[in-house]
Amino acid sequence: MHLQESGEMYLETILVLSRTSGHVRAIDICEHMGYSKPSVSRAMGLLKKGEYIEVATDGSIILTDSGREIAEKIFARHTLLTKFLTDIGVDAETASEDACKMEHSISDASFEAIKRYVAEKMNG
């Protein structure tokens, strides 16, 4: 099952929330993303069906290994792209918003090239 951009966004949000609070519930995702309960509920159902998340008996949402792998990849892309954009003069808010759009569609080859460029600049 290929994950759509929205699914990647949900996984990234679950990762970020789990790092800050450790306990993620659907309502936390609603509040963080600004989405309605039915939208989040539907998405969680699809992510569970795709085996990207598990829902514990207390309602906690937990990333599976495959869900965590995708979430960490997207989060790393977001972080690096935001840094790259701010380094070339884009304001922080715009850089973060643009990175959010780019992180889902950029090819692995282009992302790796940006990663090398940023590493060279930091070491140069």
C-alpha positions in Angstrom: 0.0 0.0 0.0 1.5 3.3 -1.1 1.0 6.0 1.4 -0.4 9.3 0.2 1.0 12.7 1.3 -1.8 13.0 4.0 -0.9 9.7 5.4 2.8 10.7 5.7 1.7 14.0 7.4 -0.3 12.0 10.0 2.6 9.7 10.7 5.0 12.6 11.0 2.6 14.3 13.4 2.3 11.1 15.5 6.1 10.9 15.7 6.4 14.6 16.7 3.6 14.3 19.4 5.1 11.0 20.7 8.4 12.7 21.2 6.9 15.6 23.2 4.3 13.8 25.3 4.9 10.1 24.8 1.2 9.4 24.7 -0.7 10.2 21.5 -4.5 10.1 21.1 -6.6 11.0 18.2 -7.8 14.2 19.9 -4.1 15.3 20.2 -3.7 14.8 16.4 -6.9 16.8 15.8 -5.7 19.7 17.9 -2.1 19.6 16.4 -3.2 19.4 12.8 -6.5 21.4 13.0 -8.5 18.6 11.5 -12.0 17.3 12.6 -12.4 14.2 14.7 -14.1 12.3 11.8 -11.2 13.1 9.4 -8.6 12.0 11.9 -10.6 8.9 12.8 -10.9 7.9 9.1 -7.2 8.4 8.6 -6.3 6.4 11.7 -8.5 3.6 10.4 -6.6 3.6 7.0 -3.2 3.8 8.8 -4.2 0.9 11.0 -5.4 -1.1 8.0 -2.1 -0.4 6.3 -0.2 -1.6 9.5 1.5 1.8 10.0 0.0 2.3 13.4 -1.5 0.3 16.3 -4.2 1.5 18.6 -3.8 0.4 22.2 -6.7 -0.6 24.4 -6.5 2.9 26.1 -6.8 4.6 22.8 -3.1 5.5 22.5 -1.8 5.5 18.9 1.6 3.8 18.4 3.7 3.8 15.3 4.6 0.3 14.0 8.2 -0.2 12.7 7.1 0.6 9.1 5.1 3.6 10.3 8.0 4.9 12.3 10.4 4.4 9.4 8.3 6.6 7.1 7.6 9.2 9.8 11.3 9.5 10.6 12.2 9.8 6.9 9.6 12.6 6.4 10.6 14.4 9.7 14.3 14.3 8.6 13.4 15.7 5.2 11.3 18.5 6.9 14.1 19.4 9.3 16.8 19.5 6.6 14.7 21.3 4.0 13.7 23.9 6.5 17.4 24.4 7.5 18.4 24.6 3.8 15.7 27.2 3.0 16.5 29.4 6.1 20.2 29.1 5.2 19.6 30.6 1.8 17.5 33.5 3.2 13.9 32.3 3.5 12.2 33.4 6.7 11.6 30.6 9.2 7.8 30.4 8.9 7.8 30.3 5.1 10.7 27.8 5.1 8.9 25.4 7.4 5.7 25.7 5.3 7.5 25.2 2.0 9.6 22.3 3.5 6.3 20.7 4.5 5.1 20.8 0.8 8.5 19.7 -0.6 9.2 16.8 1.8 6.5 14.6 0.2 7.3 15.2 -3.4 11.1 15.6 -3.6 12.9 12.7 -5.2 15.4 10.8 -3.1 18.2 11.9 -5.5 17.4 15.6 -5.1 17.0 15.2 -1.3 20.4 13.5 -1.1 22.0 16.2 -3.2 20.6 18.9 -0.8 21.8 16.9 2.2 25.3 16.7 0.7 25.2 20.5 -0.1 24.2 21.4 3.5 26.8 19.0 4.9 29.5 20.6 2.7 28.4 24.1 3.7 28.5 23.2 7.4 32.0 21.7 7.1 33.3 24.3 4.6 
